[in-house]
């Protein structure tokens, strides 16, 4: 094993993946129709939590897209309301952020960049969800 392999950061395994992955579709405001499925989530240390989706935009196996929700944004929202979000509500935030990216990014090629949820996005998404 080379030194680069020794020092490379290992990613945590995904949790919460459905037993049977269902491919879903989303018709974006850009006119593209995206097919995707949920792969699972993982905590990414002090940075936050990652929700991993597989997008089928032409390649046979699909491309991985990660939606990152920072702990700082989650904690700020939770402390302001003296309550914690459930794992289902956190997943809903990630999925709505994914839909927002589908609607805002001009082409499927632009979907290969990961999505980072900003604190203002978190607030707006949770308001939309009625949380």
N, CA and C atoms as a LAMMPS dump frame, in Angstrom:
ITEM: TIMESTEP
0
ITEM: NUMBER OF ATOMS
393
ITEM: BOX BOUNDS ff ff ff
-5.0000000000000000e+02 5.0000000000000000e+02
-5.0000000000000000e+02 5.0000000000000000e+02
-5.0000000000000000e+02 5.0000000000000000e+02
ITEM: ATOMS id mol type element x y z
1 1 1 N 0.856 -1.178 0
2 1 2 C 0 0 0
3 1 3 C 0.896 1.232 0
4 2 1 N 0.62 2.161 -0.924
5 2 2 C 1.394 3.382 -1.004
6 2 3 C 1.006 4.366 0.085
7 3 1 N 1.85 5.36 0.285
8 3 2 C 1.582 6.366 1.306
9 3 3 C 0.308 7.157 1.032
10 4 1 N 0.004 7.408 -0.25
11 4 2 C -1.216 8.163 -0.538
12 4 3 C -2.453 7.411 -0.091
13 5 1 N -2.453 6.087 -0.232
14 5 2 C -3.593 5.298 0.227
15 5 3 C -3.682 5.295 1.753
16 6 1 N -2.541 5.326 2.413
17 6 2 C -2.504 5.283 3.871
18 6 3 C -3.141 6.539 4.477
19 7 1 N -2.875 7.698 3.879
20 7 2 C -3.345 8.96 4.432
21 7 3 C -4.671 9.442 3.838
22 8 1 N -5.19 8.748 2.859
23 8 2 C -6.454 9.154 2.244
24 8 3 C -7.592 9.004 3.252
25 9 1 N -8.448 10.009 3.298
26 9 2 C -9.589 10.008 4.219
27 9 3 C -10.602 8.963 3.767
28 10 1 N -10.996 8.119 4.667
29 10 2 C -11.998 7.105 4.376
30 10 3 C -13.384 7.716 4.567
31 11 1 N -14.272 7.447 3.65
32 11 2 C -15.633 7.941 3.809
33 11 3 C -16.432 6.929 4.613
34 12 1 N -17.306 7.441 5.442
35 12 2 C -18.147 6.586 6.266
36 12 3 C -19.149 5.865 5.37
37 13 1 N -19.553 4.669 5.778
38 13 2 C -20.554 3.963 4.983
39 13 3 C -21.906 4.682 5.042
40 14 1 N -22.706 4.467 4.043
41 14 2 C -24.034 5.074 4
42 14 3 C -24.992 4.329 4.915
43 15 1 N -25.898 5.062 5.515
44 15 2 C -26.932 4.478 6.373
45 15 3 C -28.288 4.919 5.838
46 16 1 N -29.307 4.198 6.223
47 16 2 C -30.66 4.609 5.891
48 16 3 C -31.087 4.368 4.461
49 17 1 N -30.322 3.571 3.732
50 17 2 C -30.711 3.288 2.349
51 17 3 C -31.919 2.359 2.344
52 18 1 N -32.866 2.61 1.46
53 18 2 C -34.017 1.711 1.385
54 18 3 C -33.588 0.323 0.913
55 19 1 N -34.297 -0.691 1.365
56 19 2 C -33.97 -2.065 0.968
57 19 3 C -34.098 -2.232 -0.544
58 20 1 N -35.128 -1.63 -1.089
59 20 2 C -35.33 -1.655 -2.537
60 20 3 C -35.309 -0.206 -3.012
61 21 1 N -34.325 0.098 -3.83
62 21 2 C -34.213 1.465 -4.33
63 21 3 C -35.209 1.678 -5.466
64 22 1 N -36.002 2.718 -5.327
65 22 2 C -36.982 3.059 -6.354
66 22 3 C -36.474 4.244 -7.156
67 23 1 N -36.484 4.1 -8.442
68 23 2 C -36.087 5.21 -9.308
69 23 3 C -37.292 6.122 -9.453
70 24 1 N -37.076 7.389 -9.131
71 24 2 C -38.142 8.387 -9.195
72 24 3 C -37.797 9.397 -10.28
73 25 1 N -38.782 10.166 -10.683
74 25 2 C -38.548 11.182 -11.701
75 25 3 C -38.948 12.554 -11.163
76 26 1 N -38.315 13.564 -11.728
77 26 2 C -38.632 14.941 -11.38
78 26 3 C -38.555 15.776 -12.652
79 27 1 N -39.64 16.466 -12.969
80 27 2 C -39.677 17.361 -14.127
81 27 3 C -39.252 18.757 -13.663
82 28 1 N -38.046 19.144 -14.045
83 28 2 C -37.49 20.423 -13.601
84 28 3 C -38.065 21.588 -14.394
85 29 1 N -37.984 22.764 -13.812
86 29 2 C -38.455 23.98 -14.474
87 29 3 C -37.646 24.3 -15.727
88 30 1 N -36.471 23.708 -15.853
89 30 2 C -35.628 23.918 -17.026
90 30 3 C -36.117 23.118 -18.226
91 31 1 N -37.059 22.204 -17.988
92 31 2 C -37.573 21.363 -19.07
93 31 3 C -36.977 19.97 -19.076
94 32 1 N -35.907 19.756 -18.326
95 32 2 C -35.303 18.429 -18.251
96 32 3 C -36.087 17.561 -17.275
97 33 1 N -36.115 16.278 -17.569
98 33 2 C -36.716 15.322 -16.648
99 33 3 C -35.588 14.479 -16.089
100 34 1 N -35.463 14.515 -14.765
101 34 2 C -34.389 13.798 -14.08
102 34 3 C -34.921 12.514 -13.464
103 35 1 N -34.112 11.485 -13.532
104 35 2 C -34.399 10.231 -12.832
105 35 3 C -33.34 10.089 -11.741
106 36 1 N -33.768 9.713 -10.548
107 36 2 C -32.848 9.632 -9.421
108 36 3 C -33.336 8.579 -8.433
109 37 1 N -32.447 8.154 -7.565
110 37 2 C -32.84 7.315 -6.431
111 37 3 C -31.968 7.692 -5.234
112 38 1 N -32.491 7.418 -4.06
113 38 2 C -31.802 7.733 -2.81
114 38 3 C -30.898 6.574 -2.446
115 39 1 N -29.627 6.879 -2.152
116 39 2 C -28.643 5.854 -1.811
117 39 3 C -28.401 5.733 -0.309
118 40 1 N -28.645 6.805 0.461
119 40 2 C -28.411 6.777 1.9
120 40 3 C -27.768 8.073 2.363
121 41 1 N -27.428 8.094 3.652
122 41 2 C -26.811 9.299 4.215
123 41 3 C -25.668 8.9 5.136
124 42 1 N -24.853 9.901 5.466
125 42 2 C -23.744 9.683 6.402
126 42 3 C -23.374 11.011 7.048
127 43 1 N -22.905 10.917 8.273
128 43 2 C -22.383 12.096 8.948
129 43 3 C -20.99 12.339 8.398
130 44 1 N -20.688 13.586 8.117
131 44 2 C -19.356 13.92 7.596
132 44 3 C -18.616 14.771 8.619
133 45 1 N -18.406 14.164 9.781
134 45 2 C -17.657 14.811 10.841
135 45 3 C -18.316 16.082 11.321
136 46 1 N -17.505 17.076 11.648
137 46 2 C -18.05 18.324 12.171
138 46 3 C -18.717 19.188 11.101
139 47 1 N -18.581 18.807 9.84
140 47 2 C -19.14 19.623 8.756
141 47 3 C -20.66 19.493 8.641
142 48 1 N -21.189 18.31 8.841
143 48 2 C -22.631 18.139 8.706
144 48 3 C -23.005 16.733 8.316
145 49 1 N -24.067 16.631 7.558
146 49 2 C -24.557 15.337 7.112
147 49 3 C -24.71 15.377 5.595
148 50 1 N -24.375 14.255 4.95
149 50 2 C -24.46 14.135 3.501
150 50 3 C -25.579 13.17 3.135
151 51 1 N -26.391 13.569 2.179
152 51 2 C -27.422 12.712 1.634
153 51 3 C -27.003 12.397 0.205
154 52 1 N -26.915 11.118 -0.124
155 52 2 C -26.364 10.697 -1.401
156 52 3 C -27.489 10.192 -2.309
157 53 1 N -27.519 10.736 -3.511
158 53 2 C -28.494 10.347 -4.519
159 53 3 C -27.736 9.855 -5.751
160 54 1 N -28.362 8.969 -6.503
161 54 2 C -27.813 8.53 -7.785
162 54 3 C -28.701 9.108 -8.881
163 55 1 N -28.072 9.833 -9.811
164 55 2 C -28.794 10.454 -10.916
165 55 3 C -28.552 9.66 -12.189
166 56 1 N -29.611 9.432 -12.91
167 56 2 C -29.522 8.732 -14.181
168 56 3 C -29.783 9.746 -15.285
169 57 1 N -28.697 10.289 -15.823
170 57 2 C -28.821 11.34 -16.843
171 57 3 C -28.158 10.92 -18.149
172 58 1 N -27.968 9.654 -18.325
173 58 2 C -27.352 9.184 -19.56
174 58 3 C -26.402 8.032 -19.334
175 59 1 N -25.651 8.055 -18.24
176 59 2 C -24.74 6.946 -17.994
177 59 3 C -25.525 5.76 -17.443
178 60 1 N -25.094 4.581 -17.793
179 60 2 C -25.817 3.359 -17.427
180 60 3 C -25.975 3.195 -15.92
181 61 1 N -24.889 3.396 -15.184
182 61 2 C -24.903 3.185 -13.737
183 61 3 C -25.345 4.404 -12.952
184 62 1 N -25.442 5.531 -13.608
185 62 2 C -25.825 6.752 -12.913
186 62 3 C -24.623 7.439 -12.294
187 63 1 N -24.82 8.679 -11.937
188 63 2 C -23.779 9.487 -11.299
189 63 3 C -24.207 9.797 -9.877
190 64 1 N -23.227 9.856 -8.99
191 64 2 C -23.503 10.156 -7.585
192 64 3 C -23.554 11.663 -7.385
193 65 1 N -24.576 12.114 -6.678
194 65 2 C -24.713 13.519 -6.302
195 65 3 C -24.936 13.574 -4.8
196 66 1 N -24.187 14.405 -4.132
197 66 2 C -24.3 14.544 -2.684
198 66 3 C -24.919 15.888 -2.332
199 67 1 N -25.886 15.834 -1.42
200 67 2 C -26.487 17.047 -0.87
201 67 3 C -25.967 17.173 0.555
202 68 1 N -25.245 18.257 0.833
203 68 2 C -24.647 18.46 2.154
204 68 3 C -25.461 19.466 2.963
205 69 1 N -25.838 19.051 4.171
206 69 2 C -26.555 19.926 5.086
207 69 3 C -25.622 20.184 6.263
208 70 1 N -25.144 21.421 6.445
209 70 2 C -24.168 21.704 7.501
210 70 3 C -24.79 21.68 8.897
211 71 1 N -24.01 21.16 9.851
212 71 2 C -24.459 21.131 11.248
213 71 3 C -24.745 22.535 11.751
214 72 1 N -23.939 23.499 11.35
215 72 2 C -24.117 24.87 11.842
216 72 3 C -25.51 25.395 11.499
217 73 1 N -25.964 25.145 10.284
218 73 2 C -27.296 25.603 9.879
219 73 3 C -28.374 24.851 10.645
220 74 1 N -28.194 23.535 10.805
221 74 2 C -29.178 22.74 11.551
222 74 3 C -29.26 23.198 13.004
223 75 1 N -28.103 23.36 13.625
224 75 2 C -28.091 23.77 15.043
225 75 3 C -28.7 25.152 15.242
226 76 1 N -28.402 26.074 14.351
227 76 2 C -28.957 27.429 14.477
228 76 3 C -30.477 27.378 14.408
229 77 1 N -31.019 26.605 13.47
230 77 2 C -32.478 26.491 13.349
231 77 3 C -33.054 25.823 14.596
232 78 1 N -32.42 24.739 15.041
233 78 2 C -32.922 23.993 16.198
234 78 3 C -32.851 24.806 17.485
235 79 1 N -31.771 25.546 17.688
236 79 2 C -31.638 26.361 18.899
237 79 3 C -32.641 27.512 18.91
238 80 1 N -32.917 28.084 17.747
239 80 2 C -33.875 29.189 17.676
240 80 3 C -35.292 28.725 18.003
241 81 1 N -35.568 27.44 17.784
242 81 2 C -36.915 26.925 18.016
243 81 3 C -37.008 25.938 19.172
244 82 1 N -35.893 25.702 19.833
245 82 2 C -35.823 24.798 20.99
246 82 3 C -36.406 23.422 20.669
247 83 1 N -36.099 22.928 19.477
248 83 2 C -36.499 21.573 19.106
249 83 3 C -35.566 21.038 18.045
250 84 1 N -35.473 19.72 17.969
251 84 2 C -34.591 19.107 16.984
252 84 3 C -35.39 18.6 15.799
253 85 1 N -34.759 18.649 14.642
254 85 2 C -35.364 18.072 13.457
255 85 3 C -35.19 16.556 13.502
256 86 1 N -36.176 15.835 13.042
257 86 2 C -36.065 14.381 12.962
258 86 3 C -35.226 14.009 11.746
259 87 1 N -34.796 12.768 11.68
260 87 2 C -34.026 12.319 10.521
261 87 3 C -34.873 12.419 9.249
262 88 1 N -36.173 12.187 9.364
263 88 2 C -37.066 12.307 8.213
264 88 3 C -37.141 13.754 7.737
265 89 1 N -37.183 14.703 8.656
266 89 2 C -37.219 16.117 8.283
267 89 3 C -35.903 16.549 7.652
268 90 1 N -34.79 16.015 8.14
269 90 2 C -33.486 16.337 7.538
270 90 3 C -33.418 15.791 6.114
271 91 1 N -33.942 14.574 5.916
272 91 2 C -33.997 13.992 4.573
273 91 3 C -34.864 14.862 3.664
274 92 1 N -35.988 15.348 4.187
275 92 2 C -36.88 16.207 3.398
276 92 3 C -36.165 17.48 2.96
277 93 1 N -35.349 18.039 3.842
278 93 2 C -34.553 19.227 3.492
279 93 3 C -33.622 18.897 2.329
280 94 1 N -32.933 17.757 2.416
281 94 2 C -31.998 17.362 1.362
282 94 3 C -32.725 17.142 0.039
283 95 1 N -33.871 16.493 0.088
284 95 2 C -34.607 16.211 -1.146
285 95 3 C -35.14 17.499 -1.777
286 96 1 N -35.618 18.418 -0.965
287 96 2 C -36.093 19.699 -1.499
288 96 3 C -34.923 20.51 -2.079
289 97 1 N -33.755 20.426 -1.453
290 97 2 C -32.565 21.104 -1.983
291 97 3 C -32.168 20.483 -3.323
292 98 1 N -32.321 19.162 -3.437
293 98 2 C -32.058 18.483 -4.707
294 98 3 C -33.014 18.997 -5.781
295 99 1 N -34.302 19.089 -5.465
296 99 2 C -35.284 19.599 -6.418
297 99 3 C -34.969 21.038 -6.818
298 100 1 N -34.546 21.839 -5.85
299 100 2 C -34.176 23.227 -6.128
300 100 3 C -33.011 23.271 -7.113
301 101 1 N -32.037 22.385 -6.923
302 101 2 C -30.901 22.333 -7.85
303 101 3 C -31.365 21.891 -9.237
304 102 1 N -32.273 20.907 -9.306
305 102 2 C -32.822 20.492 -10.598
306 102 3 C -33.451 21.69 -11.317
307 103 1 N -34.185 22.503 -10.57
308 103 2 C -34.891 23.646 -11.155
309 103 3 C -33.957 24.787 -11.548
310 104 1 N -32.871 24.975 -10.8
311 104 2 C -32.001 26.134 -11.017
312 104 3 C -30.829 25.881 -11.949
313 105 1 N -30.32 24.684 -11.986
314 105 2 C -29.141 24.412 -12.811
315 105 3 C -29.59 24.191 -14.256
316 106 1 N -28.896 24.822 -15.205
317 106 2 C -29.406 24.872 -16.577
318 106 3 C -29.411 23.551 -17.348
319 107 1 N -28.478 22.649 -17.066
320 107 2 C -28.41 21.397 -17.833
321 107 3 C -28.054 20.236 -16.908
322 108 1 N -28.286 19.004 -17.354
323 108 2 C -27.877 17.846 -16.543
324 108 3 C -26.379 17.819 -16.237
325 109 1 N -25.556 18.343 -17.121
326 109 2 C -24.113 18.383 -16.866
327 109 3 C -23.796 19.191 -15.606
328 110 1 N -24.586 20.203 -15.337
329 110 2 C -24.376 21.025 -14.145
330 110 3 C -24.802 20.299 -12.87
331 111 1 N -25.516 19.202 -12.996
332 111 2 C -25.962 18.442 -11.823
333 111 3 C -24.858 17.561 -11.256
334 112 1 N -23.717 17.511 -11.916
335 112 2 C -22.614 16.69 -11.418
336 112 3 C -21.886 17.349 -10.253
337 113 1 N -22.173 18.623 -9.99
338 113 2 C -21.604 19.31 -8.813
339 113 3 C -22.509 19.051 -7.619
340 114 1 N -21.9 18.824 -6.473
341 114 2 C -22.674 18.579 -5.255
342 114 3 C -23.484 19.803 -4.861
343 115 1 N -24.504 19.564 -4.054
344 115 2 C -25.395 20.62 -3.584
345 115 3 C -25.068 20.916 -2.124
346 116 1 N -24.861 22.175 -1.793
347 116 2 C -24.622 22.589 -0.413
348 116 3 C -25.807 23.436 0.041
349 117 1 N -26.431 23.021 1.125
350 117 2 C -27.586 23.743 1.655
351 117 3 C -27.087 24.892 2.524
352 118 1 N -27.444 26.104 2.137
353 118 2 C -27.073 27.292 2.913
354 118 3 C -28.103 27.498 4.017
355 119 1 N -27.73 28.203 5.095
356 119 2 C -28.692 28.449 6.181
357 119 3 C -29.996 29.089 5.704
358 120 1 N -29.923 30.037 4.779
359 120 2 C -31.143 30.669 4.262
360 120 3 C -31.995 29.664 3.497
361 121 1 N -31.33 28.748 2.77
362 121 2 C -32.057 27.691 2.044
363 121 3 C -32.769 26.778 3.041
364 122 1 N -32.071 26.428 4.108
365 122 2 C -32.658 25.547 5.134
366 122 3 C -33.914 26.184 5.7
367 123 1 N -33.832 27.434 6.043
368 123 2 C -34.981 28.168 6.601
369 123 3 C -36.145 28.176 5.609
370 124 1 N -35.87 28.491 4.359
371 124 2 C -36.922 28.567 3.341
372 124 3 C -37.545 27.2 3.076
373 125 1 N -36.721 26.177 3.018
374 125 2 C -37.24 24.83 2.777
375 125 3 C -38.135 24.383 3.916
376 126 1 N -37.688 24.596 5.137
377 126 2 C -38.502 24.185 6.287
378 126 3 C -39.811 24.985 6.368
379 127 1 N -39.775 26.258 5.98
380 127 2 C -41.004 27.051 5.911
381 127 3 C -41.96 26.462 4.876
382 128 1 N -41.411 26.098 3.702
383 128 2 C -42.224 25.5 2.644
384 128 3 C -42.855 24.199 3.123
385 129 1 N -42.097 23.414 3.88
386 129 2 C -42.594 22.132 4.387
387 129 3 C -43.547 22.292 5.571
388 130 1 N -43.625 23.502 6.102
389 130 2 C -44.496 23.738 7.257
390 130 3 C -43.949 23.198 8.55
391 131 1 N -42.625 23.132 8.634
392 131 2 C -41.971 22.637 9.865
393 131 3 C -41.651 23.813 10.753
